[in-house]
Amino acid sequence: MLEPTLFRDRPRAVQIVLGGVVPALLGVAAGILIGASTGAYWALAAVVSIGGLLAGFEHEDGWGGADRGLVGGAVYGTFLLISHAVAGTTAKVSLGSFPPFFAVVAAIIGMLLGALGGRIARSLRERGRQPSAPAAE
């Protein structure tokens, strides 16, 4: 099985880009799209969700994936709100009655997706390490 490089084994600069810059840039894009196109916003949200799940694969287990997802989701949600405020458009998708809470919700969703990805990756690694059963003769 092809094993991804663990996040902790990557150079610090790559960790900063993958764990902070990428979620921030995606949050900025989503913040702009939320006032422009409902379909484009949801399409980007789906891509971000898949990315959050896959990011969990770079961790040993669900706990590491959850930590990364929590931070990535918080960064994404915060930058979405900031860029939407700067754009000054009316949201075509509801941000709830208290929009700053959106960042908390994004962090929780990111945490759950990262944890799921980390748990799946751990299961796959453990399955790959088990000796195969002898062939019946």
C-alpha positions in Angstrom: 0.0 0.0 0.0 1.2 3.5 -0.8 1.7 5.4 2.5 1.6 9.2 2.4 4.3 11.1 4.1 3.2 11.9 7.6 2.5 15.6 8.3 5.0 15.6 11.2 7.8 14.4 8.9 7.3 17.2 6.3 9.6 20.3 6.4 8.2 23.1 8.6 7.6 25.3 5.5 5.4 22.6 3.9 3.5 22.2 7.2 2.8 25.9 7.3 1.6 25.9 3.7 -0.5 22.7 3.9 -1.9 23.4 7.4 -2.4 27.2 7.2 -2.0 28.8 3.9 -4.1 26.4 1.8 -7.1 26.5 4.2 -6.8 30.3 4.3 -6.7 30.6 0.5 -9.7 28.3 0.1 -11.5 30.3 2.8 -10.9 33.5 0.9 -12.2 31.9 -2.3 -15.3 30.6 -0.5 -15.9 34.0 1.1 -15.9 35.6 -2.3 -18.1 32.9 -3.9 -20.7 32.9 -1.1 -21.8 36.3 -2.3 -21.5 35.5 -6.0 -22.7 32.0 -6.7 -24.5 29.4 -4.6 -23.5 26.5 -6.9 -19.8 27.5 -7.0 -19.7 28.0 -3.2 -21.1 24.5 -2.6 -18.8 22.9 -5.2 -15.8 24.5 -3.4 -17.2 23.4 0.0 -17.3 19.8 -1.3 -13.7 20.0 -2.5 -12.7 21.5 0.8 -14.5 18.7 2.7 -12.8 16.0 0.6 -9.4 17.8 1.2 -10.1 17.8 5.0 -10.8 14.1 4.9 -7.7 13.3 2.9 -5.5 15.6 5.1 -6.3 13.1 8.0 -4.5 10.4 6.0 -1.2 12.2 6.7 -1.6 11.4 10.4 -1.0 8.2 12.4 -4.5 8.1 13.7 -7.8 9.9 14.2 -6.5 12.1 17.0 -3.8 13.6 14.9 -6.2 14.1 12.0 -8.7 15.7 14.4 -6.1 18.2 15.6 -5.2 19.2 12.0 -8.8 19.3 10.9 -9.7 21.6 13.9 -7.0 24.1 13.0 -7.7 23.9 9.2 -11.4 24.3 9.7 -11.0 27.3 12.0 -8.6 29.0 9.6 -10.9 28.2 6.6 -14.0 29.6 8.4 -12.2 32.7 9.7 -10.8 33.6 6.3 -14.2 32.9 4.7 -15.9 35.4 7.1 -13.1 38.0 6.6 -13.1 37.9 2.9 -16.9 37.9 2.7 -16.9 41.0 4.9 -14.2 42.7 2.7 -16.1 41.8 -0.5 -19.2 43.5 1.0 -21.7 41.2 -0.9 -24.9 39.7 0.4 -24.4 36.0 1.2 -26.4 33.7 -1.0 -25.9 30.9 1.5 -26.9 31.4 5.1 -24.1 32.0 7.6 -26.6 31.6 10.5 -28.0 34.2 12.8 -24.6 34.9 14.3 -22.0 34.7 11.4 -18.9 34.5 13.7 -20.2 31.2 14.9 -19.6 29.8 11.4 -15.9 29.6 12.1 -16.6 27.4 15.1 -18.9 25.2 13.0 -16.2 24.9 10.3 -13.6 24.0 12.9 -15.8 21.2 14.3 -16.6 19.8 10.8 -12.9 20.0 9.9 -12.1 18.1 13.1 -14.6 15.4 12.4 -13.4 15.0 8.8 -9.7 14.9 9.7 -10.4 12.4 12.5 -12.3 10.2 10.1 -9.5 10.4 7.5 -6.9 9.6 10.2 -8.9 6.6 11.5 -9.4 5.2 7.9 -5.7 5.6 7.2 -4.8 3.8 10.5 -7.2 0.9 9.6 -5.7 0.6 6.2 -2.1 0.6 7.5 -3.0 -2.0 10.2 -4.7 -4.2 7.5 -1.6 -3.9 5.3 0.7 -5.1 8.1 -1.2 -8.2 8.9 0.3 -11.4 7.5 -1.7 -12.9 4.7 -3.5 -16.2 5.3 -1.8 -19.2 3.8 -3.4 -20.4 0.5 -5.5 -23.5 0.8 -4.1 -26.6 -0.9 
